[in-house]
Amino acid sequence: MTSRKPRGSGSRKRTPQTGRRGGPFSGADYDRNLGPVDRSQYGRKGKGQGKKSRQHVPEGERLQKVIAAAGIASRRVAEDLISEGRVEVNEEIVTALGTRVDPDTDVIFVDGIRVNTNPDAVYYAFNKPRGVISTMSDPKGRPSIADYVNTADTRLFHVGRLDNETEGLLLLTNDGELANRLSHPRYEIPKTYLVQVKGPLRKGVGDELRQGIELEEDGLVSVDSFKVVDSTPGHVLCEVVIHSGQNRVVRRLMKAVDYPVQRLVRVAHGPITLGDQRQGSIRKLNSQEVGHLMAAVGL
């Protein structure tokens, strides 16, 4: 007969493991799990080397309180994260629970993910339907983003554009710095599209697109990757990944290789994916997703 240990006996680890539901970046939408950020892949420094941190603002807020206020974890779990060396302030690992910080100026990371300390910043993913204009208003009265988003409380920027006939993922935020960086060609943020064209597809089309096509006014433009994902009689579905942001670039590239687009859907913008999000719906990005976006543009 096996005896049970009394409740509360033995050691119990309160901090959930990174990348699990209920982990430090917990929340109702944690199923969109992107895992910790490897900032070295974005050309940024990794975590500090464990040296004693000099980060302390006597009149500031307790670090665990700031982490909890950002929605990353409860204060109790935040304390465990700090003790385990998983929290970084201004590129130094912080392990002292009494550390106070200034959330307005200090840069805080948990498991390599930037903590958003601006309570007014908002980040959304919108699944734009076909026929909706990528503007917050339209003088011609056509359907626009504003018909789907409540903009009464804050001004939202849309990151990039989707033409009238293109569907899919459009990022919205009031964080002007992040929006500008995500749109700037310097950061080469990839966008992934599903493209339906008339089939069959001739051999070598993917190679042509990867090598580059001369487009009027834009010069040589190439895709990052191209692959066929499905084929039915008369139709082919392809996946195109491209970081170029020229106007209607995917449509123009496909037309140049003699396969005009029948349907075009953006399914990912950098690390953010559309998944099974319903068309016409808008959802708030979770802390992990925002952190990955920031890492991708050096924030």
KESE-142030 format. One line per field, with one value per residue (C-alpha): residue number from 1; x, y, z; residue in one letter. Coordinates in steps of 0.05 Angstrom, whole numbers, plus 32768, in hexadecimal, padded with zeros to 4 digits. Layout:
# residues N
vexba [NUM  ...]
px [X  ...]
py [Y  ...]
pz [Z  ...]
roba [A  ...]
# end
This chain:
# residues 299
vexba [1  2  3  4  5  6  7  8  9  10  11  12  13  14  15  16  17  18  19  20  21  22  23  24  25  26  27  28  29  30  31  32  33  34  35  36  37  38  39  40  41  42  43  44  45  46  47  48  49  50  51  52  53  54  55  56  57  58  59  60  61  62  63  64  65  66  67  68  69  70  71  72  73  74  75  76  77  78  79  80  81  82  83  84  85  86  87  88  89  90  91  92  93  94  95  96  97  98  99  100  101  102  103  104  105  106  107  108  109  110  111  112  113  114  115  116  117  118  119  120  121  122  123  124  125  126  127  128  129  130  131  132  133  134  135  136  137  138  139  140  141  142  143  144  145  146  147  148  149  150  151  152  153  154  155  156  157  158  159  160  161  162  163  164  165  166  167  168  169  170  171  172  173  174  175  176  177  178  179  180  181  182  183  184  185  186  187  188  189  190  191  192  193  194  195  196  197  198  199  200  201  202  203  204  205  206  207  208  209  210  211  212  213  214  215  216  217  218  219  220  221  222  223  224  225  226  227  228  229  230  231  232  233  234  235  236  237  238  239  240  241  242  243  244  245  246  247  248  249  250  251  252  253  254  255  256  257  258  259  260  261  262  263  264  265  266  267  268  269  270  271  272  273  274  275  276  277  278  279  280  281  282  283  284  285  286  287  288  289  290  291  292  293  294  295  296  297  298  299]
px [8000  801C  8017  8003  802C  8006  7FEE  8024  805E  809B  80B3  8084  8099  8067  8085  8067  8097  80A0  8077  8040  7FF9  7FF9  8042  805D  8039  7FF6  7FB1  7F72  7F96  7FD7  7FC8  7FE9  802B  8069  809A  80D4  80F9  813E  8155  8197  8170  815C  81A3  8197  81BF  81AA  819D  81CF  8206  81EA  8214  81F8  81C5  81CC  8185  815F  8134  8126  80E7  80D0  809E  80AF  80C4  8093  805A  806D  806F  802B  800D  8023  7FF9  8036  802B  8011  803F  804F  8063  8089  80B2  80C5  80D8  8106  8126  8133  8158  8124  8119  8147  8147  8170  8198  81A9  818B  8167  815E  8152  8108  810E  8122  80FB  80F7  80DB  80A8  80AB  80F5  810F  810F  80F7  80F9  80DD  80F9  8114  80CF  80C8  8096  8065  8064  8038  7FF1  7FD4  7FF5  7FC7  7FD6  7FA3  7F9F  7F66  7F50  7F3D  7F06  7F08  7EEB  7F00  7F2E  7F6D  7F5E  7F3C  7F08  7EF4  7ED6  7EB3  7E8E  7EAD  7EB7  7EF6  7F1C  7EF4  7EB5  7ED4  7EFC  7EE5  7F14  7EF0  7F25  7F66  7F83  7F9B  7FCF  7FCA  800E  8016  7FDB  7FB1  7F90  7F45  7F42  7F76  7F5F  7F82  7FAE  7FB5  7FD8  7FBB  7FDB  7FE1  802C  8047  8090  8080  8052  8088  80BE  8092  8083  80CB  80F1  8130  8114  80FF  80C3  80A8  805F  8040  8008  7FDD  7FD3  7FA0  7FAE  7F96  7FB8  7FDF  801F  8059  809B  80CD  809C  80B5  80FE  80EB  80CB  8104  8138  8110  80E2  80EB  80AF  80A2  80B7  80D1  8108  811C  80EE  80F3  80CC  80EC  80CA  8096  8074  8036  800A  7FCD  7FB5  7F70  7F59  7F61  7F7B  7FBD  7FC7  800C  802F  8059  8086  80A1  80BD  80B7  807F  8072  802A  8005  8048  802F  7FF9  802B  805F  802D  8013  805A  8063  8020  7FF7  7FC8  7FAE  7F68  7F67  7F9B  7F9D  7FD4  7FDA  8017  803B  807E  8072  8027  7FFA  7FB1  7FA3  7F59  7F45  7F00  7EFD  7EE7  7EFC  7F30  7F57  7F88  7FCF  7FEA  802A  8053  803D  804C  8090  80A1  808C  80B8  80F3  80EC  80F7  812C  8100]
py [8000  8043  807C  80C1  80FD  8130  816D  81A3  8173  8172  81A8  81C6  81F0  8228  8244  8222  820E  823D  822B  8207  821E  8246  8259  829E  82BA  829E  82B5  829E  82A0  827D  8245  8272  825D  827A  8264  828D  82BE  82AD  82F5  82E0  82CE  8317  8331  8345  8332  82F6  82F7  8314  82EA  82E6  831E  8343  8374  83BE  83CA  83EB  8429  8437  8460  842F  83F5  83AE  8385  834C  837F  839B  8355  8345  8386  8376  8336  8308  82E2  82EA  830D  82CB  82AA  82E9  82E2  829B  82B4  82E8  82B7  8286  82BA  82BD  8308  833C  8387  83B3  8376  835E  8322  8336  8304  8331  8332  8378  8397  83D5  83EE  8427  8409  8448  8443  83FE  83C6  8384  833E  82FC  82BE  82EB  830A  8356  836A  839F  83D2  8404  83F9  8421  83FA  83C9  8395  8371  833E  834B  8318  8346  832E  8338  837B  83A0  83DD  83E0  8425  843D  8462  8468  84A7  847B  8456  8413  83E0  83F1  83D9  840B  83E2  83A8  83CD  83FC  8437  8465  845C  845C  8469  8429  8422  83E8  83C7  83C6  83BE  838A  839D  839C  8355  8336  8314  8301  831A  8364  837C  83B8  83E0  8425  8418  8445  8430  83E6  83F3  841C  83E7  83AE  83D3  83EA  83C1  83C3  838E  835E  8343  8308  8303  82C0  82BA  8282  828E  826B  826A  8244  8201  81D9  81FD  81F8  81DE  8213  824A  8248  824E  828B  82AD  829D  82B7  82F7  8319  835E  8388  83CC  8404  83D2  83AE  8367  8349  8303  82D8  82B9  8276  8256  8213  81EF  81DA  81BE  81AF  819F  819A  81E0  8201  8203  821F  823A  8257  8295  82B5  82FA  8334  8368  839A  83B8  83C5  8386  8363  831B  8327  8349  8312  82DB  8301  8309  82BD  82B5  829D  82D6  82D1  82B6  82BC  82D8  82D2  82EA  82B5  82CF  8310  8301  82D4  82E2  82AF  82B2  826A  825B  82A3  82B1  82E0  8326  831B  8340  8323  8341  8327  8306  831A  82E5  82FB  8345  8331  830A  8345  8374  8345  833F  838A  8393  83AE]
pz [8000  7FEB  801B  8003  8012  803A  8013  800F  801D  7FF0  7FC1  7F8E  7F53  7F49  7F08  7ECB  7E94  7E59  7E1D  7E44  7E4E  7E8F  7E88  7E97  7E5A  7E6F  7E59  7E36  7DF2  7E09  7DD8  7DA4  7DC2  7DA1  7DD7  7DF2  7DC5  7DAC  7DA3  7D83  7D43  7D3E  7D47  7D8F  7DCC  7DF4  7E3E  7E6E  7E8C  7ED2  7EED  7F29  7F10  7F1C  7F07  7F40  7F43  7F8D  7F7E  7F48  7F48  7F5E  7F22  7F31  7F34  7EF0  7ED2  7EF0  7ED8  7E91  7E94  7E91  7ED2  7F19  7F4A  7F6C  7F2A  7F16  7F55  7F40  7EFB  7F19  7F4A  7F11  7EE8  7EB1  7EB7  7E97  7EA1  7E73  7E5B  7EA1  7EC3  7F03  7F3C  7F78  7F8B  7FA8  7F66  7F52  7F0B  7EE3  7EB1  7E87  7E78  7E8A  7E56  7E75  7E57  7E71  7E4F  7E18  7E0B  7E12  7E47  7E30  7E69  7E45  7E5E  7E25  7DEC  7DC8  7D92  7D67  7D2F  7CFE  7CCA  7C91  7C63  7C18  7C03  7C42  7C39  7C62  7C7F  7CBE  7C94  7C4B  7C2B  7BF8  7C2E  7C1F  7C58  7C7F  7CBD  7CE7  7CDA  7D02  7D37  7D6E  7D66  7D98  7DCE  7DA7  7D63  7D42  7D0B  7CDA  7CCD  7C82  7C54  7C31  7BF0  7BE9  7BCD  7BFC  7C3C  7C7C  7CB4  7CC1  7D01  7D25  7D5D  7D7C  7D86  7D50  7D59  7D52  7D16  7CF3  7CFE  7CE7  7CA7  7C9A  7C66  7C91  7CC0  7C88  7CAD  7C84  7C71  7C5E  7C2B  7C0F  7BC5  7B99  7B4F  7B12  7B0A  7AF8  7B0B  7ADB  7AF3  7B0A  7B1F  7B67  7B50  7B26  7B61  7B91  7B5F  7B55  7B23  7B05  7B19  7AFB  7B2A  7B5F  7B3A  7B4C  7B81  7B9C  7BCD  7C0A  7BFE  7BD0  7BD5  7BBD  7BF7  7BD3  7B8D  7B71  7B28  7B0C  7B4B  7B72  7BB8  7BC7  7C03  7BF6  7C2A  7C1A  7C42  7C0B  7C19  7BD5  7BC1  7BAA  7BA3  7BA7  7B72  7B44  7B4C  7B3D  7B01  7AE7  7AE7  7AC3  7AFF  7B12  7B59  7B63  7BAE  7BDE  7C2A  7C5A  7C8F  7CB7  7CC5  7CE3  7D20  7D22  7CFF  7CEB  7D00  7D05  7D15  7CF7  7CBC  7CD0  7D19  7D42  7D7C  7DAD  7DA7  7DE6  7E0A  7DE7  7DA2  7DB1  7DCD  7D8E  7D62  7D8A  7D87  7D3B  7D34  7D6A  7DA2]
roba [M  T  S  R  K  P  R  G  S  G  S  R  K  R  T  P  Q  T  G  R  R  G  G  P  F  S  G  A  D  Y  D  R  N  L  G  P  V  D  R  S  Q  Y  G  R  K  G  K  G  Q  G  K  K  S  R  Q  H  V  P  E  G  E  R  L  Q  K  V  I  A  A  A  G  I  A  S  R  R  V  A  E  D  L  I  S  E  G  R  V  E  V  N  E  E  I  V  T  A  L  G  T  R  V  D  P  D  T  D  V  I  F  V  D  G  I  R  V  N  T  N  P  D  A  V  Y  Y  A  F  N  K  P  R  G  V  I  S  T  M  S  D  P  K  G  R  P  S  I  A  D  Y  V  N  T  A  D  T  R  L  F  H  V  G  R  L  D  N  E  T  E  G  L  L  L  L  T  N  D  G  E  L  A  N  R  L  S  H  P  R  Y  E  I  P  K  T  Y  L  V  Q  V  K  G  P  L  R  K  G  V  G  D  E  L  R  Q  G  I  E  L  E  E  D  G  L  V  S  V  D  S  F  K  V  V  D  S  T  P  G  H  V  L  C  E  V  V  I  H  S  G  Q  N  R  V  V  R  R  L  M  K  A  V  D  Y  P  V  Q  R  L  V  R  V  A  H  G  P  I  T  L  G  D  Q  R  Q  G  S  I  R  K  L  N  S  Q  E  V  G  H  L  M  A  A  V  G  L]
# end
